[in-house]
Amino acid sequence: MTVSNRSGVVGVHYSIHVVRKPNGREYEYGRWTARWHECPNRGGVAWYVTKNVPDEIAFVRATLSLQLKTVNRDEVLKRFEQIEGTKAYEEIVALKKQEP
């Protein structure tokens, strides 16, 4: 992990995405994004934090995207379902809590 990395996983970062509607209203959404050198998506793979998807789950999904090096969201969700509630899941969550 580098000094500038605040997520605990190199290649995964948190950001705020602002959506501006034509009526002038703005909405902010938090998201965890995974990026790697060969990623076909220029901006990486983003997992949004919503009322149905808490911060921890979005972080785990972004980390899985990076580990699997895939932009296929169905593949990531399948793997997420396999590890949810397991030691592997807890190990990923523990990475987020580490201090740089």
Summary of the structure (lengths in Angstrom):
residues: 100
radius of gyration: 14.1
end to end distance: 6.8
largest distance: 46.3
contacts: 259
relative contact order: 0.18
helix: 35%
strand: 22%
